[in-house]
Amino acid sequence: MAGILYVVTLFWGRFDLYRKVDPEILGDSVPGISIIKPLMGLDPLLEENLKSHFELDYPKFELLFCVQDDQDPALNLYHKLSREYPEVDTHLFIGGKEGIINPMVHNMVPAYENTNYDFVWISSSRVKVSTDILMDMVLKLQQPNVALCHQMPFVTNRNTFANTIEKLHFGGALARYYIGLNVLNYVCATGMSYMFKKTVLEEVNGLAWFGQYLAEDFFLTTAMHNRGYKLILSAYPAQQNLASTSVRAHKDRMVRWSRLRLNMTTFMAAIIEPLAECIPLGIYMAWSLWHLFGVNPYIFFCVHLCSVIVGDYFILRSMENGTPPFSIITYLMAWFVREGLAIIIYLEAVAHPCTIKWGKRTYQVKIGGHASMVDEKRLLET
């Protein structure tokens, strides 16, 4: 299965990812877009990311900003940009909706409930956008029976080794399967940047209902898919425009994602997913072929390793839409570090599968994905 997805990603998926939609689909009717921006604190590149939204060249859109309280430092930036771009239709929502566990959904629901348009684009604070991205998602959402258009996570260029590892993760390891699964019509989406029809989401209980899960993106896209709607991948990867990260920060983020998957799709995440990683898969296949057919395991493992390294590089070039901004030597070093981290991430995730640290809060996640907030003092006492 892993090999099939890899081939689909390298060949069919590569062309599908950059397939543009004919703008004439829109005709004379230009749908309005409600863009929801959940904010919490000041990231180093937040101003650059938010400016890209204010500078969109589109005739009918609104920006809906959400913060948890009136002391959030992001408010000063919001007011500054609102004064710089007075022609942009902006609205501010302070405070979330009570009873919602997921902090991002809790923050966004007041804006979601007050959107003026049916097309809603949720774009997290770390995502940088452009008019081309907006047009691509709008055009694809206009196609028959399409309920949602989402972007595959990627990262912009930062000249640090940790950022290179992160780029290889999103542009190589994750892309191996993300693109292939979408081409084969499986549900595989992330919530950092996606546009959907509000009328369709309301058919499956609306955004607030999915706030009972930390992985609301997985459950709402699954609900739409199960209703027979199409979910389409944008031709443009999501540009996570971040300041320099660290290897530990990347590892902790991936551990959180792995723990969520363990509770959502236990069998896949606990059994199948680890075997899809290059090194465990190579060891298992080398042993199997030697045991069943007498194939030299060392030669097979080396061929397998070299094939994945080369394949990942070509996938990364497709995601980058050009040559990656680092040398082959740096690529190889980062590739092996990332593959080693994958094993550490899995072991750390299964050691404490139900406890997830997100921001300043800790959550307990049950099988099936339901979450509850944990009392930090009680957790320390136990």
LUMKOL-413000 format. One record per residue (C-alpha): residue number from 1; x, y, z. Coordinates in pm, whole numbers, plus 50000, padded with zeros to 5 digits. Each point is the difference from the previous one (the first is absolute). Layout:
N
{pt NUM,{X,Y,Z}}
...
***
This chain:
382
{pt 1,{50000,50000,50000}}
{pt 2,{50281,50240,50092}}
{pt 3,{50173,49928,49670}}
{pt 4,{49680,50063,49801}}
{pt 5,{49948,50337,50172}}
{pt 6,{50362,50093,49937}}
{pt 7,{49971,49929,49626}}
{pt 8,{49671,50191,49981}}
{pt 9,{50159,50297,50179}}
{pt 10,{50311,50005,49780}}
{pt 11,{49825,49972,49666}}
{pt 12,{49624,50052,49996}}
{pt 13,{49986,50216,50312}}
{pt 14,{50282,50224,49884}}
{pt 15,{49800,50117,49702}}
{pt 16,{49668,50005,50188}}
{pt 17,{50147,50231,50267}}
{pt 18,{50083,50277,49754}}
{pt 19,{49692,49960,49783}}
{pt 20,{49829,50338,49971}}
{pt 21,{49628,50055,49944}}
{pt 22,{49869,50209,49711}}
{pt 23,{49894,50343,50142}}
{pt 24,{49705,50006,49758}}
{pt 25,{49821,49760,50238}}
{pt 26,{49916,50307,50208}}
{pt 27,{49817,50171,49716}}
{pt 28,{49850,50334,50096}}
{pt 29,{49922,49901,50360}}
{pt 30,{50281,50056,50246}}
{pt 31,{49922,49837,50335}}
{pt 32,{50075,50196,50316}}
{pt 33,{50261,49852,50234}}
{pt 34,{50004,50017,50381}}
{pt 35,{50358,49950,50125}}
{pt 36,{50028,49899,50365}}
{pt 37,{50332,50076,50171}}
{pt 38,{50038,49859,50354}}
{pt 39,{50275,50187,50187}}
{pt 40,{50177,49943,50331}}
{pt 41,{50308,50202,50085}}
{pt 42,{50265,50148,49773}}
{pt 43,{50204,49767,49782}}
{pt 44,{50319,50156,49857}}
{pt 45,{49860,49996,49643}}
{pt 46,{49634,50058,50083}}
{pt 47,{49990,50349,49843}}
{pt 48,{50134,49868,49669}}
{pt 49,{49745,49717,50003}}
{pt 50,{49705,50226,50081}}
{pt 51,{50104,50261,49742}}
{pt 52,{49977,49735,49730}}
{pt 53,{49628,49969,50084}}
{pt 54,{49938,50375,49994}}
{pt 55,{50170,50023,49660}}
{pt 56,{49788,49736,49826}}
{pt 57,{49877,50122,49660}}
{pt 58,{49645,49865,50007}}
{pt 59,{49678,50200,49954}}
{pt 60,{49793,49863,50289}}
{pt 61,{50148,49869,50325}}
{pt 62,{49999,50072,50372}}
{pt 63,{50265,49935,50265}}
{pt 64,{49870,49872,50333}}
{pt 65,{50262,50011,50276}}
{pt 66,{49953,49805,50324}}
{pt 67,{50183,50040,50333}}
{pt 68,{49925,49847,50339}}
{pt 69,{50011,50319,50207}}
{pt 70,{50052,50375,49972}}
{pt 71,{50353,49975,50142}}
{pt 72,{50138,49798,49712}}
{pt 73,{50308,50176,49853}}
{pt 74,{49881,49913,49647}}
{pt 75,{49728,50264,50039}}
{pt 76,{50245,50286,49951}}
{pt 77,{50113,49849,49671}}
{pt 78,{49641,49950,49889}}
{pt 79,{49915,50368,50065}}
{pt 80,{50317,50115,49825}}
{pt 81,{49924,49801,49683}}
{pt 82,{49634,50102,50004}}
{pt 83,{50110,50365,49988}}
{pt 84,{50252,49931,49722}}
{pt 85,{49739,49821,49786}}
{pt 86,{49671,50183,50068}}
{pt 87,{49847,49871,49676}}
{pt 88,{50011,49638,50127}}
{pt 89,{49684,49874,50172}}
{pt 90,{50122,49879,50341}}
{pt 91,{49825,49890,50319}}
{pt 92,{50139,49915,50343}}
{pt 93,{49860,49736,50239}}
{pt 94,{50126,49989,50357}}
{pt 95,{49933,49690,50210}}
{pt 96,{49894,49654,49893}}
{pt 97,{49688,49790,50044}}
{pt 98,{49956,49821,50330}}
{pt 99,{49982,49622,50015}}
{pt 100,{50249,49937,49719}}
{pt 101,{50313,49801,50093}}
{pt 102,{50211,50059,49689}}
{pt 103,{50168,50340,50062}}
{pt 104,{50020,50097,49633}}
{pt 105,{49634,49913,49932}}
{pt 106,{49902,50174,50326}}
{pt 107,{50173,50310,49866}}
{pt 108,{49853,49985,49648}}
{pt 109,{49632,49915,50055}}
{pt 110,{49879,50360,50069}}
{pt 111,{50152,50108,49666}}
{pt 112,{49867,49693,49822}}
{pt 113,{49647,50069,50124}}
{pt 114,{50018,50357,49866}}
{pt 115,{50141,49941,49652}}
{pt 116,{49830,50185,49715}}
{pt 117,{50090,49750,49729}}
{pt 118,{49954,49628,49939}}
{pt 119,{50364,49946,49897}}
{pt 120,{50208,49995,50320}}
{pt 121,{50380,49982,50008}}
{pt 122,{50164,49905,50329}}
{pt 123,{50364,50109,49993}}
{pt 124,{50219,49965,50310}}
{pt 125,{50227,50280,50119}}
{pt 126,{50318,49839,49868}}
{pt 127,{49872,49972,49641}}
{pt 128,{50096,50253,49732}}
{pt 129,{49759,50032,49706}}
{pt 130,{49977,50149,49652}}
{pt 131,{49734,50089,49743}}
{pt 132,{50100,49699,49788}}
{pt 133,{49937,49767,50294}}
{pt 134,{49662,50160,50070}}
{pt 135,{49892,49977,49636}}
{pt 136,{50108,49637,49971}}
{pt 137,{49799,49899,50308}}
{pt 138,{49693,50201,49894}}
{pt 139,{50004,49851,49651}}
{pt 140,{50031,49645,50128}}
{pt 141,{49726,50052,50256}}
{pt 142,{49772,50108,49712}}
{pt 143,{50018,49656,49841}}
{pt 144,{49698,49767,50030}}
{pt 145,{49960,49816,50331}}
{pt 146,{50321,50146,50150}}
{pt 147,{49959,50095,50367}}
{pt 148,{50355,50088,50102}}
{pt 149,{50337,50097,49851}}
{pt 150,{50306,49967,50222}}
{pt 151,{50372,50070,49978}}
{pt 152,{50278,49758,50073}}
{pt 153,{50229,50129,50280}}
{pt 154,{50342,50127,49894}}
{pt 155,{50250,50249,50141}}
{pt 156,{50173,50304,49855}}
{pt 157,{50378,50032,49982}}
{pt 158,{50199,50049,50318}}
{pt 159,{50375,49938,50004}}
{pt 160,{50028,49786,50313}}
{pt 161,{50050,49626,50030}}
{pt 162,{49683,49958,50208}}
{pt 163,{49794,50178,49736}}
{pt 164,{50154,49777,49734}}
{pt 165,{49883,49695,50197}}
{pt 166,{49652,50151,50017}}
{pt 167,{50003,50071,49627}}
{pt 168,{50101,49639,49930}}
{pt 169,{49722,49875,50226}}
{pt 170,{49723,50197,49828}}
{pt 171,{50148,49991,49650}}
{pt 172,{50121,49640,50007}}
{pt 173,{49882,49763,50273}}
{pt 174,{49649,50146,50031}}
{pt 175,{49967,50062,49626}}
{pt 176,{50076,49634,49928}}
{pt 177,{49651,49913,50115}}
{pt 178,{49802,50324,50024}}
{pt 179,{49987,50055,49625}}
{pt 180,{49954,49634,49916}}
{pt 181,{49713,49952,50247}}
{pt 182,{49821,50305,49861}}
{pt 183,{50043,49886,49640}}
{pt 184,{49850,49663,50102}}
{pt 185,{49706,50179,50169}}
{pt 186,{50088,49919,50361}}
{pt 187,{49937,50255,50275}}
{pt 188,{50332,50169,50078}}
{pt 189,{49986,50371,50086}}
{pt 190,{50142,50242,50255}}
{pt 191,{49826,50296,50159}}
{pt 192,{50262,50270,49956}}
{pt 193,{49854,50120,49668}}
{pt 194,{49677,49880,49842}}
{pt 195,{49699,50156,49826}}
{pt 196,{49653,49847,50022}}
{pt 197,{49634,50066,49935}}
{pt 198,{49833,50099,50325}}
{pt 199,{49668,49853,49886}}
{pt 200,{50166,49659,49970}}
{pt 201,{50169,50023,50341}}
{pt 202,{49665,50090,50152}}
{pt 203,{49860,49679,49850}}
{pt 204,{50244,49806,50220}}
{pt 205,{49927,50194,50324}}
{pt 206,{50214,50312,49946}}
{pt 207,{50342,50106,50125}}
{pt 208,{49918,50026,50372}}
{pt 209,{49892,49635,50016}}
{pt 210,{50346,49886,49890}}
{pt 211,{50159,50198,50286}}
{pt 212,{49966,49690,50218}}
{pt 213,{50299,49861,49811}}
{pt 214,{50356,50137,49995}}
{pt 215,{50030,49876,49641}}
{pt 216,{49687,50177,49878}}
{pt 217,{50142,50014,49645}}
{pt 218,{50006,49619,49970}}
{pt 219,{49648,49951,50132}}
{pt 220,{49829,50277,49802}}
{pt 221,{50168,49898,49673}}
{pt 222,{49907,49637,50067}}
{pt 223,{49639,50101,50064}}
{pt 224,{49987,50191,49669}}
{pt 225,{50162,49711,49814}}
{pt 226,{49755,49750,50148}}
{pt 227,{49714,50215,49869}}
{pt 228,{50132,49947,49648}}
{pt 229,{50169,50339,49954}}
{pt 230,{50339,50042,49838}}
{pt 231,{50305,50139,50180}}
{pt 232,{50257,50151,49763}}
{pt 233,{50367,50079,50053}}
{pt 234,{50109,50349,49897}}
{pt 235,{50268,50039,49734}}
{pt 236,{50196,50214,50250}}
{pt 237,{50150,49864,50323}}
{pt 238,{49928,50198,50317}}
{pt 239,{50290,50234,50072}}
{pt 240,{50075,49967,50370}}
{pt 241,{50202,50318,50038}}
{pt 242,{50181,49946,50329}}
{pt 243,{50302,50138,50175}}
{pt 244,{50286,49761,50071}}
{pt 245,{49887,49693,50191}}
{pt 246,{50195,49737,50195}}
{pt 247,{50029,49625,49960}}
{pt 248,{49828,49954,50336}}
{pt 249,{49709,50230,49905}}
{pt 250,{49952,49805,49677}}
{pt 251,{50015,49670,50188}}
{pt 252,{49746,50112,50261}}
{pt 253,{49759,50117,49729}}
{pt 254,{50024,49666,49819}}
{pt 255,{49949,49809,50327}}
{pt 256,{49676,50193,50054}}
{pt 257,{49882,49915,49649}}
{pt 258,{50094,49631,50051}}
{pt 259,{49808,49979,50327}}
{pt 260,{49693,50144,49832}}
{pt 261,{50023,49740,49723}}
{pt 262,{50045,49722,50256}}
{pt 263,{49666,50091,50154}}
{pt 264,{49819,50064,49671}}
{pt 265,{50120,49705,49791}}
{pt 266,{50161,49767,50254}}
{pt 267,{50081,49706,49772}}
{pt 268,{50137,50213,49715}}
{pt 269,{50208,50228,50224}}
{pt 270,{50130,49731,50235}}
{pt 271,{50067,49715,49755}}
{pt 272,{49998,50112,49637}}
{pt 273,{50143,50354,50023}}
{pt 274,{50336,49903,50162}}
{pt 275,{50057,49736,49732}}
{pt 276,{49952,50265,49732}}
{pt 277,{50313,50184,50117}}
{pt 278,{50302,49932,49783}}
{pt 279,{50234,49827,50247}}
{pt 280,{49749,49768,50178}}
{pt 281,{49840,49914,49665}}
{pt 282,{50340,49925,49845}}
{pt 283,{50102,49773,50288}}
{pt 284,{49670,49813,49992}}
{pt 285,{50003,49957,49623}}
{pt 286,{50367,49896,49992}}
{pt 287,{49934,49732,50262}}
{pt 288,{49683,49880,49823}}
{pt 289,{50164,49971,49658}}
{pt 290,{50302,49820,50146}}
{pt 291,{49778,49759,50196}}
{pt 292,{49756,49929,49714}}
{pt 293,{50217,50025,49687}}
{pt 294,{50362,50007,50116}}
{pt 295,{50059,50358,49881}}
{pt 296,{50313,50155,50152}}
{pt 297,{49855,50225,50278}}
{pt 298,{50295,50241,50006}}
{pt 299,{49990,50071,49627}}
{pt 300,{49622,50039,50007}}
{pt 301,{50010,50239,50298}}
{pt 302,{50264,50220,49834}}
{pt 303,{49802,50014,49673}}
{pt 304,{49681,50077,50195}}
{pt 305,{50172,50277,50200}}
{pt 306,{50152,50164,49691}}
{pt 307,{49667,49980,49812}}
{pt 308,{49809,50180,50277}}
{pt 309,{50270,50265,50041}}
{pt 310,{49991,50078,49627}}
{pt 311,{49620,49979,49987}}
{pt 312,{49961,50238,50295}}
{pt 313,{50232,50247,49832}}
{pt 314,{49788,50009,49684}}
{pt 315,{49681,50039,50204}}
{pt 316,{50166,50287,50188}}
{pt 317,{50095,50164,49670}}
{pt 318,{49634,49980,49893}}
{pt 319,{49885,50155,50327}}
{pt 320,{50267,50270,49975}}
{pt 321,{49920,50046,49630}}
{pt 322,{50372,50016,49940}}
{pt 323,{50335,49911,50155}}
{pt 324,{49996,49982,50384}}
{pt 325,{50191,50285,50170}}
{pt 326,{50274,49778,50143}}
{pt 327,{50276,49770,49881}}
{pt 328,{49971,49626,49937}}
{pt 329,{50225,49938,50303}}
{pt 330,{49767,50201,50224}}
{pt 331,{49703,49814,49851}}
{pt 332,{50155,49661,50080}}
{pt 333,{50091,50100,50357}}
{pt 334,{49652,50140,50067}}
{pt 335,{49833,49699,49836}}
{pt 336,{50173,49751,50231}}
{pt 337,{49933,50213,50308}}
{pt 338,{49631,50025,49908}}
{pt 339,{49973,49625,49945}}
{pt 340,{50161,49939,50338}}
{pt 341,{49765,50249,50163}}
{pt 342,{49702,49812,49856}}
{pt 343,{50085,49700,50219}}
{pt 344,{50048,50219,50310}}
{pt 345,{49672,50182,49929}}
{pt 346,{49810,49672,49972}}
{pt 347,{50144,49857,50323}}
{pt 348,{49930,50321,50192}}
{pt 349,{49646,50012,49864}}
{pt 350,{49909,49642,50096}}
{pt 351,{50161,50040,50345}}
{pt 352,{49731,50255,50099}}
{pt 353,{49739,49977,49722}}
{pt 354,{49713,50174,50180}}
{pt 355,{50172,50315,50131}}
{pt 356,{50051,50290,49762}}
{pt 357,{50165,50333,50078}}
{pt 358,{49866,50279,49778}}
{pt 359,{50121,50350,50076}}
{pt 360,{49965,50065,50374}}
{pt 361,{49737,49730,50054}}
{pt 362,{50001,49622,50035}}
{pt 363,{49724,49778,49863}}
{pt 364,{49892,49642,50054}}
{pt 365,{49895,49830,49676}}
{pt 366,{49787,49686,49990}}
{pt 367,{49980,49732,49733}}
{pt 368,{49780,50148,49731}}
{pt 369,{50153,50347,50035}}
{pt 370,{49785,50159,50273}}
{pt 371,{50203,50233,50221}}
{pt 372,{49977,50153,50348}}
{pt 373,{50218,50257,50173}}
{pt 374,{50234,49875,50275}}
{pt 375,{50054,50174,50333}}
{pt 376,{50376,50072,49995}}
{pt 377,{50031,49992,50381}}
{pt 378,{49828,49662,50023}}
{pt 379,{50219,49870,49717}}
{pt 380,{50316,50102,50188}}
{pt 381,{49875,49841,50322}}
{pt 382,{49941,49668,49827}}
***
